[in-house]
Amino acid sequence: MLVVNDDPTVRTLITKRLETLGYAALEGVDRMSGLTVLRSDARFGLLVTDVGLPGGLNG
């Protein structure tokens, strides 16, 4: 799973909840870190994004 959200409280809440459900979650703190993970060889089954990310990119 990949969680991309610029709000650290929201991102941590979502990530921790997914982990308590048994999922491994990667975090992207902004649009560029999220894109870096998307462009990497990392594989995940779910992408959770903020609807409006700073810098002109949205979920």
mmCIF file of the N, C-alpha and C atoms, coordinates in Angstrom:
data_MODEL
# 
_entry.id   MODEL 
# 
loop_
_atom_site.group_PDB 
_atom_site.id 
_atom_site.type_symbol 
_atom_site.label_atom_id 
_atom_site.label_alt_id 
_atom_site.label_comp_id 
_atom_site.label_asym_id 
_atom_site.label_entity_id 
_atom_site.label_seq_id 
_atom_site.pdbx_PDB_ins_code 
_atom_site.Cartn_x 
_atom_site.Cartn_y 
_atom_site.Cartn_z 
_atom_site.occupancy 
_atom_site.B_iso_or_equiv 
_atom_site.pdbx_formal_charge 
_atom_site.auth_seq_id 
_atom_site.auth_comp_id 
_atom_site.auth_asym_id 
_atom_site.auth_atom_id 
_atom_site.pdbx_PDB_model_num 
ATOM 1   N N  . MET A 1 1  ? 0.830  -1.156 0.000   1.00 0.00 ? 1  MET A N  1 
ATOM 2   C CA . MET A 1 1  ? 0.000  0.000  0.000   1.00 0.00 ? 1  MET A CA 1 
ATOM 3   C C  . MET A 1 1  ? 0.888  1.238  0.000   1.00 0.00 ? 1  MET A C  1 
ATOM 4   N N  . LEU A 1 2  ? 0.417  2.263  -0.650  1.00 0.00 ? 2  LEU A N  1 
ATOM 5   C CA . LEU A 1 2  ? 1.115  3.537  -0.664  1.00 0.00 ? 2  LEU A CA 1 
ATOM 6   C C  . LEU A 1 2  ? 0.145  4.608  -0.207  1.00 0.00 ? 2  LEU A C  1 
ATOM 7   N N  . VAL A 1 3  ? 0.544  5.353  0.805   1.00 0.00 ? 3  VAL A N  1 
ATOM 8   C CA . VAL A 1 3  ? -0.262 6.450  1.338   1.00 0.00 ? 3  VAL A CA 1 
ATOM 9   C C  . VAL A 1 3  ? 0.487  7.746  1.060   1.00 0.00 ? 3  VAL A C  1 
ATOM 10  N N  . VAL A 1 4  ? -0.125 8.643  0.272   1.00 0.00 ? 4  VAL A N  1 
ATOM 11  C CA . VAL A 1 4  ? 0.488  9.930  -0.045  1.00 0.00 ? 4  VAL A CA 1 
ATOM 12  C C  . VAL A 1 4  ? -0.432 11.032 0.470   1.00 0.00 ? 4  VAL A C  1 
ATOM 13  N N  . ASN A 1 5  ? 0.069  11.774 1.456   1.00 0.00 ? 5  ASN A N  1 
ATOM 14  C CA . ASN A 1 5  ? -0.698 12.870 2.031   1.00 0.00 ? 5  ASN A CA 1 
ATOM 15  C C  . ASN A 1 5  ? 0.285  13.850 2.639   1.00 0.00 ? 5  ASN A C  1 
ATOM 16  N N  . ASP A 1 6  ? 0.098  15.139 2.379   1.00 0.00 ? 6  ASP A N  1 
ATOM 17  C CA . ASP A 1 6  ? 1.014  16.149 2.892   1.00 0.00 ? 6  ASP A CA 1 
ATOM 18  C C  . ASP A 1 6  ? 0.753  16.501 4.354   1.00 0.00 ? 6  ASP A C  1 
ATOM 19  N N  . ASP A 1 7  ? -0.364 16.074 4.903   1.00 0.00 ? 7  ASP A N  1 
ATOM 20  C CA . ASP A 1 7  ? -0.674 16.314 6.315   1.00 0.00 ? 7  ASP A CA 1 
ATOM 21  C C  . ASP A 1 7  ? -0.136 15.138 7.132   1.00 0.00 ? 7  ASP A C  1 
ATOM 22  N N  . PRO A 1 8  ? 0.891  15.366 7.967   1.00 0.00 ? 8  PRO A N  1 
ATOM 23  C CA . PRO A 1 8  ? 1.509  14.246 8.688   1.00 0.00 ? 8  PRO A CA 1 
ATOM 24  C C  . PRO A 1 8  ? 0.555  13.524 9.639   1.00 0.00 ? 8  PRO A C  1 
ATOM 25  N N  . THR A 1 9  ? -0.388 14.227 10.223  1.00 0.00 ? 9  THR A N  1 
ATOM 26  C CA . THR A 1 9  ? -1.340 13.587 11.138  1.00 0.00 ? 9  THR A CA 1 
ATOM 27  C C  . THR A 1 9  ? -2.242 12.624 10.393  1.00 0.00 ? 9  THR A C  1 
ATOM 28  N N  . VAL A 1 10 ? -2.773 13.060 9.278   1.00 0.00 ? 10 VAL A N  1 
ATOM 29  C CA . VAL A 1 10 ? -3.664 12.216 8.469   1.00 0.00 ? 10 VAL A CA 1 
ATOM 30  C C  . VAL A 1 10 ? -2.899 11.033 7.898   1.00 0.00 ? 10 VAL A C  1 
ATOM 31  N N  . ARG A 1 11 ? -1.707 11.307 7.358   1.00 0.00 ? 11 ARG A N  1 
ATOM 32  C CA . ARG A 1 11 ? -0.886 10.246 6.760   1.00 0.00 ? 11 ARG A CA 1 
ATOM 33  C C  . ARG A 1 11 ? -0.535 9.172  7.786   1.00 0.00 ? 11 ARG A C  1 
ATOM 34  N N  . THR A 1 12 ? -0.121 9.604  8.968   1.00 0.00 ? 12 THR A N  1 
ATOM 35  C CA . THR A 1 12 ? 0.242  8.654  10.015  1.00 0.00 ? 12 THR A CA 1 
ATOM 36  C C  . THR A 1 12 ? -0.973 7.863  10.483  1.00 0.00 ? 12 THR A C  1 
ATOM 37  N N  . LEU A 1 13 ? -2.101 8.516  10.647  1.00 0.00 ? 13 LEU A N  1 
ATOM 38  C CA . LEU A 1 13 ? -3.329 7.838  11.065  1.00 0.00 ? 13 LEU A CA 1 
ATOM 39  C C  . LEU A 1 13 ? -3.710 6.738  10.076  1.00 0.00 ? 13 LEU A C  1 
ATOM 40  N N  . ILE A 1 14 ? -3.699 7.059  8.800   1.00 0.00 ? 14 ILE A N  1 
ATOM 41  C CA . ILE A 1 14 ? -4.061 6.074  7.775   1.00 0.00 ? 14 ILE A CA 1 
ATOM 42  C C  . ILE A 1 14 ? -3.055 4.929  7.746   1.00 0.00 ? 14 ILE A C  1 
ATOM 43  N N  . THR A 1 15 ? -1.768 5.274  7.766   1.00 0.00 ? 15 THR A N  1 
ATOM 44  C CA . THR A 1 15 ? -0.728 4.250  7.716   1.00 0.00 ? 15 THR A CA 1 
ATOM 45  C C  . THR A 1 15 ? -0.804 3.319  8.910   1.00 0.00 ? 15 THR A C  1 
ATOM 46  N N  . LYS A 1 16 ? -0.929 3.873  10.103  1.00 0.00 ? 16 LYS A N  1 
ATOM 47  C CA . LYS A 1 16 ? -1.000 3.044  11.315  1.00 0.00 ? 16 LYS A CA 1 
ATOM 48  C C  . LYS A 1 16 ? -2.232 2.154  11.302  1.00 0.00 ? 16 LYS A C  1 
ATOM 49  N N  . ARG A 1 17 ? -3.347 2.666  10.832  1.00 0.00 ? 17 ARG A N  1 
ATOM 50  C CA . ARG A 1 17 ? -4.574 1.860  10.771  1.00 0.00 ? 17 ARG A CA 1 
ATOM 51  C C  . ARG A 1 17 ? -4.393 0.697  9.800   1.00 0.00 ? 17 ARG A C  1 
ATOM 52  N N  . LEU A 1 18 ? -3.808 0.959  8.647   1.00 0.00 ? 18 LEU A N  1 
ATOM 53  C CA . LEU A 1 18 ? -3.554 -0.112 7.679   1.00 0.00 ? 18 LEU A CA 1 
ATOM 54  C C  . LEU A 1 18 ? -2.623 -1.167 8.271   1.00 0.00 ? 18 LEU A C  1 
ATOM 55  N N  . GLU A 1 19 ? -1.609 -0.720 9.009   1.00 0.00 ? 19 GLU A N  1 
ATOM 56  C CA . GLU A 1 19 ? -0.678 -1.662 9.626   1.00 0.00 ? 19 GLU A CA 1 
ATOM 57  C C  . GLU A 1 19 ? -1.352 -2.506 10.706  1.00 0.00 ? 19 GLU A C  1 
ATOM 58  N N  . THR A 1 20 ? -2.286 -1.926 11.469  1.00 0.00 ? 20 THR A N  1 
ATOM 59  C CA . THR A 1 20 ? -2.999 -2.722 12.476  1.00 0.00 ? 20 THR A CA 1 
ATOM 60  C C  . THR A 1 20 ? -3.898 -3.768 11.826  1.00 0.00 ? 20 THR A C  1 
ATOM 61  N N  . LEU A 1 21 ? -4.265 -3.519 10.584  1.00 0.00 ? 21 LEU A N  1 
ATOM 62  C CA . LEU A 1 21 ? -5.069 -4.489 9.837   1.00 0.00 ? 21 LEU A CA 1 
ATOM 63  C C  . LEU A 1 21 ? -4.192 -5.531 9.141   1.00 0.00 ? 21 LEU A C  1 
ATOM 64  N N  . GLY A 1 22 ? -2.876 -5.411 9.319   1.00 0.00 ? 22 GLY A N  1 
ATOM 65  C CA . GLY A 1 22 ? -1.965 -6.407 8.768   1.00 0.00 ? 22 GLY A CA 1 
ATOM 66  C C  . GLY A 1 22 ? -1.331 -6.059 7.439   1.00 0.00 ? 22 GLY A C  1 
ATOM 67  N N  . TYR A 1 23 ? -1.521 -4.835 6.977   1.00 0.00 ? 23 TYR A N  1 
ATOM 68  C CA . TYR A 1 23 ? -0.954 -4.429 5.696   1.00 0.00 ? 23 TYR A CA 1 
ATOM 69  C C  . TYR A 1 23 ? 0.375  -3.703 5.902   1.00 0.00 ? 23 TYR A C  1 
ATOM 70  N N  . ALA A 1 24 ? 1.261  -3.849 4.958   1.00 0.00 ? 24 ALA A N  1 
ATOM 71  C CA . ALA A 1 24 ? 2.490  -3.064 4.939   1.00 0.00 ? 24 ALA A CA 1 
ATOM 72  C C  . ALA A 1 24 ? 2.204  -1.811 4.121   1.00 0.00 ? 24 ALA A C  1 
ATOM 73  N N  . ALA A 1 25 ? 2.562  -0.659 4.664   1.00 0.00 ? 25 ALA A N  1 
ATOM 74  C CA . ALA A 1 25 ? 2.256  0.595  3.976   1.00 0.00 ? 25 ALA A CA 1 
ATOM 75  C C  . ALA A 1 25 ? 3.504  1.448  3.829   1.00 0.00 ? 25 ALA A C  1 
ATOM 76  N N  . LEU A 1 26 ? 3.707  1.965  2.624   1.00 0.00 ? 26 LEU A N  1 
ATOM 77  C CA . LEU A 1 26 ? 4.743  2.947  2.356   1.00 0.00 ? 26 LEU A CA 1 
ATOM 78  C C  . LEU A 1 26 ? 4.105  4.321  2.456   1.00 0.00 ? 26 LEU A C  1 
ATOM 79  N N  . GLU A 1 27 ? 4.896  5.324  2.843   1.00 0.00 ? 27 GLU A N  1 
ATOM 80  C CA . GLU A 1 27 ? 4.377  6.683  2.962   1.00 0.00 ? 27 GLU A CA 1 
ATOM 81  C C  . GLU A 1 27 ? 5.071  7.621  1.994   1.00 0.00 ? 27 GLU A C  1 
ATOM 82  N N  . GLY A 1 28 ? 4.274  8.487  1.395   1.00 0.00 ? 28 GLY A N  1 
ATOM 83  C CA . GLY A 1 28 ? 4.793  9.592  0.607   1.00 0.00 ? 28 GLY A CA 1 
ATOM 84  C C  . GLY A 1 28 ? 4.356  10.876 1.283   1.00 0.00 ? 28 GLY A C  1 
ATOM 85  N N  . VAL A 1 29 ? 5.316  11.739 1.605   1.00 0.00 ? 29 VAL A N  1 
ATOM 86  C CA . VAL A 1 29 ? 5.001  12.943 2.371   1.00 0.00 ? 29 VAL A CA 1 
ATOM 87  C C  . VAL A 1 29 ? 4.548  14.101 1.491   1.00 0.00 ? 29 VAL A C  1 
ATOM 88  N N  . ASP A 1 30 ? 4.770  13.983 0.182   1.00 0.00 ? 30 ASP A N  1 
ATOM 89  C CA . ASP A 1 30 ? 4.346  15.013 -0.759  1.00 0.00 ? 30 ASP A CA 1 
ATOM 90  C C  . ASP A 1 30 ? 4.254  14.386 -2.154  1.00 0.00 ? 30 ASP A C  1 
ATOM 91  N N  . ARG A 1 31 ? 3.915  15.208 -3.126  1.00 0.00 ? 31 ARG A N  1 
ATOM 92  C CA . ARG A 1 31 ? 3.699  14.664 -4.477  1.00 0.00 ? 31 ARG A CA 1 
ATOM 93  C C  . ARG A 1 31 ? 4.966  14.059 -5.066  1.00 0.00 ? 31 ARG A C  1 
ATOM 94  N N  . MET A 1 32 ? 6.113  14.690 -4.819  1.00 0.00 ? 32 MET A N  1 
ATOM 95  C CA . MET A 1 32 ? 7.351  14.182 -5.410  1.00 0.00 ? 32 MET A CA 1 
ATOM 96  C C  . MET A 1 32 ? 7.775  12.844 -4.798  1.00 0.00 ? 32 MET A C  1 
ATOM 97  N N  . SER A 1 33 ? 7.633  12.692 -3.496  1.00 0.00 ? 33 SER A N  1 
ATOM 98  C CA . SER A 1 33 ? 8.003  11.403 -2.889  1.00 0.00 ? 33 SER A CA 1 
ATOM 99  C C  . SER A 1 33 ? 7.033  10.315 -3.327  1.00 0.00 ? 33 SER A C  1 
ATOM 100 N N  . GLY A 1 34 ? 5.758  10.658 -3.483  1.00 0.00 ? 34 GLY A N  1 
ATOM 101 C CA . GLY A 1 34 ? 4.795  9.686  -3.991  1.00 0.00 ? 34 GLY A CA 1 
ATOM 102 C C  . GLY A 1 34 ? 5.118  9.251  -5.410  1.00 0.00 ? 34 GLY A C  1 
ATOM 103 N N  . LEU A 1 35 ? 5.473  10.222 -6.249  1.00 0.00 ? 35 LEU A N  1 
ATOM 104 C CA . LEU A 1 35 ? 5.843  9.895  -7.628  1.00 0.00 ? 35 LEU A CA 1 
ATOM 105 C C  . LEU A 1 35 ? 7.113  9.061  -7.690  1.00 0.00 ? 35 LEU A C  1 
ATOM 106 N N  . THR A 1 36 ? 8.043  9.321  -6.790  1.00 0.00 ? 36 THR A N  1 
ATOM 107 C CA . THR A 1 36 ? 9.278  8.535  -6.754  1.00 0.00 ? 36 THR A CA 1 
ATOM 108 C C  . THR A 1 36 ? 8.970  7.069  -6.477  1.00 0.00 ? 36 THR A C  1 
ATOM 109 N N  . VAL A 1 37 ? 8.077  6.819  -5.528  1.00 0.00 ? 37 VAL A N  1 
ATOM 110 C CA . VAL A 1 37 ? 7.697  5.437  -5.218  1.00 0.00 ? 37 VAL A CA 1 
ATOM 111 C C  . VAL A 1 37 ? 6.954  4.827  -6.404  1.00 0.00 ? 37 VAL A C  1 
ATOM 112 N N  . LEU A 1 38 ? 6.051  5.581  -7.015  1.00 0.00 ? 38 LEU A N  1 
ATOM 113 C CA . LEU A 1 38 ? 5.301  5.067  -8.168  1.00 0.00 ? 38 LEU A CA 1 
ATOM 114 C C  . LEU A 1 38 ? 6.227  4.700  -9.328  1.00 0.00 ? 38 LEU A C  1 
ATOM 115 N N  . ARG A 1 39 ? 7.296  5.451  -9.494  1.00 0.00 ? 39 ARG A N  1 
ATOM 116 C CA . ARG A 1 39 ? 8.233  5.202  -10.592 1.00 0.00 ? 39 ARG A CA 1 
ATOM 117 C C  . ARG A 1 39 ? 9.276  4.139  -10.260 1.00 0.00 ? 39 ARG A C  1 
ATOM 118 N N  . SER A 1 40 ? 9.305  3.698  -9.022  1.00 0.00 ? 40 SER A N  1 
ATOM 119 C CA . SER A 1 40 ? 10.285 2.693  -8.605  1.00 0.00 ? 40 SER A CA 1 
ATOM 120 C C  . SER A 1 40 ? 9.772  1.290  -8.933  1.00 0.00 ? 40 SER A C  1 
ATOM 121 N N  . ASP A 1 41 ? 10.533 0.297  -8.526  1.00 0.00 ? 41 ASP A N  1 
ATOM 122 C CA . ASP A 1 41 ? 10.136 -1.093 -8.725  1.00 0.00 ? 41 ASP A CA 1 
ATOM 123 C C  . ASP A 1 41 ? 9.229  -1.605 -7.611  1.00 0.00 ? 41 ASP A C  1 
ATOM 124 N N  . ALA A 1 42 ? 8.896  -0.748 -6.644  1.00 0.00 ? 42 ALA A N  1 
ATOM 125 C CA . ALA A 1 42 ? 8.019  -1.155 -5.537  1.00 0.00 ? 42 ALA A CA 1 
ATOM 126 C C  . ALA A 1 42 ? 6.652  -1.560 -6.075  1.00 0.00 ? 42 ALA A C  1 
ATOM 127 N N  . ARG A 1 43 ? 6.086  -2.581 -5.493  1.00 0.00 ? 43 ARG A N  1 
ATOM 128 C CA . ARG A 1 43 ? 4.771  -3.073 -5.905  1.00 0.00 ? 43 ARG A CA 1 
ATOM 129 C C  . ARG A 1 43 ? 3.802  -2.927 -4.737  1.00 0.00 ? 43 ARG A C  1 
ATOM 130 N N  . PHE A 1 44 ? 2.609  -2.490 -5.040  1.00 0.00 ? 44 PHE A N  1 
ATOM 131 C CA . PHE A 1 44 ? 1.589  -2.346 -4.012  1.00 0.00 ? 44 PHE A CA 1 
ATOM 132 C C  . PHE A 1 44 ? 0.225  -2.503 -4.652  1.00 0.00 ? 44 PHE A C  1 
ATOM 133 N N  . GLY A 1 45 ? -0.749 -2.866 -3.828  1.00 0.00 ? 45 GLY A N  1 
ATOM 134 C CA . GLY A 1 45 ? -2.080 -3.143 -4.348  1.00 0.00 ? 45 GLY A CA 1 
ATOM 135 C C  . GLY A 1 45 ? -3.087 -2.021 -4.159  1.00 0.00 ? 45 GLY A C  1 
ATOM 136 N N  . LEU A 1 46 ? -2.699 -0.989 -3.402  1.00 0.00 ? 46 LEU A N  1 
ATOM 137 C CA . LEU A 1 46 ? -3.635 0.099  -3.125  1.00 0.00 ? 46 LEU A CA 1 
ATOM 138 C C  . LEU A 1 46 ? -2.865 1.400  -3.008  1.00 0.00 ? 46 LEU A C  1 
ATOM 139 N N  . LEU A 1 47 ? -3.409 2.456  -3.600  1.00 0.00 ? 47 LEU A N  1 
ATOM 140 C CA . LEU A 1 47 ? -2.858 3.797  -3.495  1.00 0.00 ? 47 LEU A CA 1 
ATOM 141 C C  . LEU A 1 47 ? -3.897 4.674  -2.823  1.00 0.00 ? 47 LEU A C  1 
ATOM 142 N N  . VAL A 1 48 ? -3.527 5.296  -1.706  1.00 0.00 ? 48 VAL A N  1 
ATOM 143 C CA . VAL A 1 48 ? -4.406 6.214  -0.991  1.00 0.00 ? 48 VAL A CA 1 
ATOM 144 C C  . VAL A 1 48 ? -3.766 7.590  -1.080  1.00 0.00 ? 48 VAL A C  1 
ATOM 145 N N  . THR A 1 49 ? -4.451 8.557  -1.702  1.00 0.00 ? 49 THR A N  1 
ATOM 146 C CA . THR A 1 49 ? -3.884 9.882  -1.858  1.00 0.00 ? 49 THR A CA 1 
ATOM 147 C C  . THR A 1 49 ? -4.823 10.957 -1.349  1.00 0.00 ? 49 THR A C  1 
ATOM 148 N N  . ASP A 1 50 ? -4.233 12.091 -1.057  1.00 0.00 ? 50 ASP A N  1 
ATOM 149 C CA . ASP A 1 50 ? -4.973 13.304 -0.750  1.00 0.00 ? 50 ASP A CA 1 
ATOM 150 C C  . ASP A 1 50 ? -5.604 13.790 -2.054  1.00 0.00 ? 50 ASP A C  1 
ATOM 151 N N  . VAL A 1 51 ? -6.786 14.343 -1.994  1.00 0.00 ? 51 VAL A N  1 
ATOM 152 C CA . VAL A 1 51 ? -7.442 14.834 -3.207  1.00 0.00 ? 51 VAL A CA 1 
ATOM 153 C C  . VAL A 1 51 ? -6.688 16.035 -3.771  1.00 0.00 ? 51 VAL A C  1 
ATOM 154 N N  . GLY A 1 52 ? -6.181 16.907 -2.914  1.00 0.00 ? 52 GLY A N  1 
ATOM 155 C CA . GLY A 1 52 ? -5.453 18.080 -3.376  1.00 0.00 ? 52 GLY A CA 1 
ATOM 156 C C  . GLY A 1 52 ? -4.082 18.144 -2.753  1.00 0.00 ? 52 GLY A C  1 
ATOM 157 N N  . LEU A 1 53 ? -3.056 17.834 -3.534  1.00 0.00 ? 53 LEU A N  1 
ATOM 158 C CA . LEU A 1 53 ? -1.679 17.917 -3.050  1.00 0.00 ? 53 LEU A CA 1 
ATOM 159 C C  . LEU A 1 53 ? -1.074 19.239 -3.525  1.00 0.00 ? 53 LEU A C  1 
ATOM 160 N N  . PRO A 1 54 ? -0.258 19.864 -2.688  1.00 0.00 ? 54 PRO A N  1 
ATOM 161 C CA . PRO A 1 54 ? 0.397  21.106 -3.113  1.00 0.00 ? 54 PRO A CA 1 
ATOM 162 C C  . PRO A 1 54 ? 1.265  20.892 -4.347  1.00 0.00 ? 54 PRO A C  1 
ATOM 163 N N  . GLY A 1 55 ? 1.384  21.914 -5.147  1.00 0.00 ? 55 GLY A N  1 
ATOM 164 C CA . GLY A 1 55 ? 2.250  21.840 -6.317  1.00 0.00 ? 55 GLY A CA 1 
ATOM 165 C C  . GLY A 1 55 ? 1.529  21.462 -7.591  1.00 0.00 ? 55 GLY A C  1 
ATOM 166 N N  . GLY A 1 56 ? 0.206  21.486 -7.600  1.00 0.00 ? 56 GLY A N  1 
ATOM 167 C CA . GLY A 1 56 ? -0.521 21.260 -8.828  1.00 0.00 ? 56 GLY A CA 1 
ATOM 168 C C  . GLY A 1 56 ? -0.832 19.817 -9.165  1.00 0.00 ? 56 GLY A C  1 
ATOM 169 N N  . LEU A 1 57 ? -0.559 18.892 -8.273  1.00 0.00 ? 57 LEU A N  1 
ATOM 170 C CA . LEU A 1 57 ? -0.868 17.478 -8.519  1.00 0.00 ? 57 LEU A CA 1 
ATOM 171 C C  . LEU A 1 57 ? -1.936 17.057 -7.527  1.00 0.00 ? 57 LEU A C  1 
ATOM 172 N N  . ASN A 1 58 ? -2.915 16.290 -7.997  1.00 0.00 ? 58 ASN A N  1 
ATOM 173 C CA . ASN A 1 58 ? -3.938 15.827 -7.061  1.00 0.00 ? 58 ASN A CA 1 
ATOM 174 C C  . ASN A 1 58 ? -4.117 14.332 -7.149  1.00 0.00 ? 58 ASN A C  1 
ATOM 175 N N  . GLY A 1 59 ? -4.831 13.803 -6.175  1.00 0.00 ? 59 GLY A N  1 
ATOM 176 C CA . GLY A 1 59 ? -5.056 12.381 -6.086  1.00 0.00 ? 59 GLY A CA 1 
ATOM 177 C C  . GLY A 1 59 ? -5.868 11.833 -7.211  1.00 0.00 ? 59 GLY A C  1 
# 
